[in-house]
Amino acid sequence: MALDLFNAAERAVFSRLRTPEKIQVFLDKLAYNKESTCRSPRRVLRDRTAHCMEGAMLGAAALRQLGHPPLLLDLEAVRDDDHVLAIFRIRGHWGAVAKSNYAGLRYREPVYRTLRELVMSYLEHYYNPRKEKTLRGYSRPVNLARFDPIGWMIAEKDNWAIPEYLCTLAHTPVFPPGLVPRKRHVDNRLFVAGLTGRIR
């Protein structure tokens, strides 16, 4: 069982993360990591800091303890960083947990019938500091069980193999051909709201 890989203190943390909502609250309380690292869930629990990729891996590990497969979904952007979600499905509907420096790119309730519906819920909230809407595509779900042989949940070295693999995947465009906006800008009120709590 995946939980057996963790020590008693780590298992105690996971035991308190009994719902996706509680996982998200835990991710929100972590300091935002501005370093170029790819910490495993074990290291995130120890260091109490994470960025998007690290938060998604911890989220996937925590969801795994609840009986969900450890699935990641990559959101692809232009003139911006990609964003990674840990996704889960309840009664046929998709939801997500995520760590982000932007308030609107985090949790989603499991109410979306398809992955595209889930992804499109991030469209208006996905923008860069120049206020440009930047979301352009999304990957298929990746089950992190494929990385169990390298011990991704407890590794002491950075897990670069996972983001490198995500970069190799084909991404489905969010805009139909010919409808890609040139430079659509987000409303200023939404922009300001999304920066709430942002770490510079």
C-alpha positions as CSV (number, residue, x, y, z in Angstrom):
1,M,0.0,0.0,0.0
2,A,1.3,3.5,-0.9
3,L,0.9,4.8,2.6
4,D,3.4,2.2,3.9
5,L,6.2,4.1,2.2
6,F,5.8,7.0,4.6
7,N,7.0,7.2,8.2
8,A,4.7,7.6,11.2
9,A,4.8,11.4,11.3
10,E,4.1,11.6,7.5
11,R,1.2,9.1,7.8
12,A,-0.3,11.2,10.6
13,V,-0.4,14.2,8.3
14,F,-2.1,12.2,5.5
15,S,-4.6,10.7,8.0
16,R,-5.9,14.3,8.6
17,L,-6.4,14.9,4.9
18,R,-9.6,12.9,4.7
19,T,-11.3,14.8,1.8
20,P,-10.1,16.7,-1.3
21,E,-11.2,19.9,0.4
22,K,-8.9,19.2,3.3
23,I,-6.0,18.5,1.0
24,Q,-6.5,21.9,-0.7
25,V,-6.6,23.7,2.7
26,F,-3.3,22.0,3.5
27,L,-1.7,23.0,0.2
28,D,-2.9,26.6,0.7
29,K,-1.2,26.8,4.1
30,L,2.2,25.8,2.6
31,A,4.7,28.5,1.8
32,Y,5.0,29.2,-1.9
33,N,8.3,27.9,-3.2
34,K,10.1,30.3,-5.6
35,E,13.1,28.0,-6.1
36,S,13.9,25.8,-9.1
37,T,13.3,22.5,-7.3
38,C,11.0,19.5,-7.8
39,R,10.5,18.1,-4.3
40,S,8.8,14.8,-3.6
41,P,5.8,14.7,-1.3
42,R,8.0,13.6,1.5
43,R,10.3,16.6,1.1
44,V,7.3,19.0,0.8
45,L,5.9,17.6,4.1
46,R,9.3,18.1,5.7
47,D,10.1,21.5,4.3
48,R,6.5,22.9,4.3
49,T,6.9,24.7,1.0
50,A,5.8,23.9,-2.5
51,H,5.2,25.4,-5.9
52,C,2.7,24.3,-8.5
53,M,4.4,21.0,-9.6
54,E,5.4,20.1,-6.0
55,G,1.9,20.8,-4.8
56,A,0.3,18.8,-7.5
57,M,2.5,15.8,-6.6
58,L,1.6,16.1,-2.9
59,G,-2.0,16.4,-3.9
60,A,-1.9,13.3,-6.0
61,A,-0.2,11.4,-3.2
62,A,-2.8,12.5,-0.7
63,L,-5.7,11.7,-3.1
64,R,-4.1,8.2,-3.5
65,Q,-4.4,7.6,0.2
66,L,-8.2,8.3,-0.2
67,G,-8.4,5.6,-2.9
68,H,-8.1,7.8,-6.0
69,P,-5.5,7.1,-8.7
70,P,-2.6,9.7,-8.4
71,L,-3.5,11.7,-11.6
72,L,-1.9,14.8,-12.9
73,L,-3.1,17.1,-15.6
74,D,-0.9,19.7,-17.3
75,L,-2.3,23.0,-18.4
76,E,-0.3,24.6,-21.2
77,A,0.2,28.4,-21.6
78,V,1.8,31.0,-23.8
79,R,3.9,33.8,-22.4
80,D,3.4,32.2,-19.0
81,D,4.2,29.1,-16.9
82,D,2.3,25.9,-17.4
83,H,0.2,24.8,-14.4
84,V,-0.3,21.3,-13.0
85,L,-3.4,20.0,-11.3
86,A,-4.0,16.8,-9.2
87,I,-7.3,15.6,-10.5
88,F,-9.9,13.3,-9.0
89,R,-13.3,11.9,-10.0
90,I,-16.3,11.4,-7.7
91,R,-19.6,9.9,-9.1
92,G,-18.4,10.5,-12.6
93,H,-17.5,14.2,-12.1
94,W,-14.0,15.7,-12.1
95,G,-12.5,18.0,-9.6
96,A,-8.9,19.2,-8.8
97,V,-6.6,20.3,-6.1
98,A,-3.6,22.6,-6.9
99,K,-1.0,24.9,-5.5
100,S,-0.7,28.3,-7.1
101,N,0.5,31.8,-6.6
102,Y,-2.8,32.9,-8.2
103,A,-6.0,32.6,-6.2
104,G,-8.1,31.4,-9.1
105,L,-5.9,28.5,-10.1
106,R,-6.5,26.3,-7.1
107,Y,-9.4,24.0,-6.0
108,R,-12.3,22.9,-8.2
109,E,-15.3,21.1,-6.8
110,P,-16.0,17.7,-8.5
111,V,-18.9,19.0,-10.6
112,Y,-17.4,18.8,-14.1
113,R,-18.6,16.1,-16.4
114,T,-15.6,16.1,-18.7
115,L,-11.9,17.1,-18.4
116,R,-12.5,19.8,-20.9
117,E,-15.2,21.3,-18.7
118,L,-12.8,21.2,-15.8
119,V,-10.0,22.8,-17.8
120,M,-12.2,25.6,-19.2
121,S,-13.1,26.6,-15.6
122,Y,-9.5,27.9,-15.4
123,L,-9.6,30.0,-18.6
124,E,-10.7,33.3,-17.1
125,H,-8.3,33.0,-14.1
126,Y,-5.2,32.0,-16.1
127,Y,-3.3,35.2,-16.9
128,N,0.2,36.6,-16.7
129,P,1.4,39.8,-15.0
130,R,0.7,41.7,-18.2
131,K,-3.0,40.7,-17.7
132,E,-3.0,38.5,-20.9
133,K,-5.2,35.4,-20.8
134,T,-2.6,32.7,-21.5
135,L,-4.2,29.2,-21.2
136,R,-4.0,27.4,-24.5
137,G,-4.1,23.6,-24.0
138,Y,-4.2,20.6,-21.7
139,S,-2.7,17.2,-21.6
140,R,-4.3,13.8,-21.0
141,P,-4.3,12.6,-17.4
142,V,-1.0,11.0,-16.2
143,N,-1.1,8.3,-13.6
144,L,1.9,8.8,-11.4
145,A,1.9,5.1,-10.6
146,R,4.1,4.8,-13.7
147,F,6.8,6.5,-11.6
148,D,6.5,4.3,-8.6
149,P,9.7,2.5,-9.6
150,I,11.7,5.7,-9.0
151,G,10.0,6.3,-5.6
152,W,8.4,9.6,-6.6
153,M,6.5,10.0,-3.3
154,I,9.5,9.7,-1.0
155,A,12.5,10.6,-3.2
156,E,15.3,12.7,-1.6
157,K,16.4,13.9,-5.1
158,D,14.4,16.2,-7.2
159,N,11.7,14.4,-9.3
160,W,12.5,16.1,-12.6
161,A,11.5,13.0,-14.6
162,I,7.8,13.9,-13.9
163,P,7.7,17.4,-15.3
164,E,10.0,16.3,-18.2
165,Y,7.5,13.6,-19.1
166,L,4.6,16.1,-19.0
167,C,6.4,18.3,-21.5
168,T,6.5,15.4,-24.0
169,L,2.7,15.0,-24.1
170,A,0.5,16.2,-26.8
171,H,-1.9,18.9,-25.6
172,T,-5.5,19.5,-26.7
173,P,-6.1,23.1,-27.7
174,V,-8.7,25.0,-25.7
175,F,-9.6,27.3,-28.6
176,P,-10.9,26.1,-32.0
177,P,-8.7,26.9,-35.0
178,G,-9.1,30.5,-36.0
179,L,-10.5,31.6,-32.7
180,V,-7.3,31.9,-30.7
181,P,-7.4,35.5,-29.2
182,R,-4.4,37.6,-30.0
183,K,-4.1,39.4,-26.7
184,R,-7.3,39.2,-24.7
185,H,-6.8,40.9,-21.3
186,V,-8.4,40.0,-18.1
187,D,-10.8,42.4,-16.3
188,N,-8.8,44.5,-13.8
189,R,-11.0,43.5,-10.9
190,L,-10.5,39.8,-11.5
191,F,-6.7,40.5,-12.0
192,V,-6.5,42.2,-8.6
193,A,-8.6,39.5,-6.9
194,G,-6.4,36.7,-8.4
195,L,-3.3,38.3,-6.9
196,T,-4.6,38.0,-3.3
197,G,-1.9,36.5,-1.2
198,R,0.6,36.3,-4.1
199,I,4.2,35.8,-3.2
200,R,6.5,38.1,-5.2
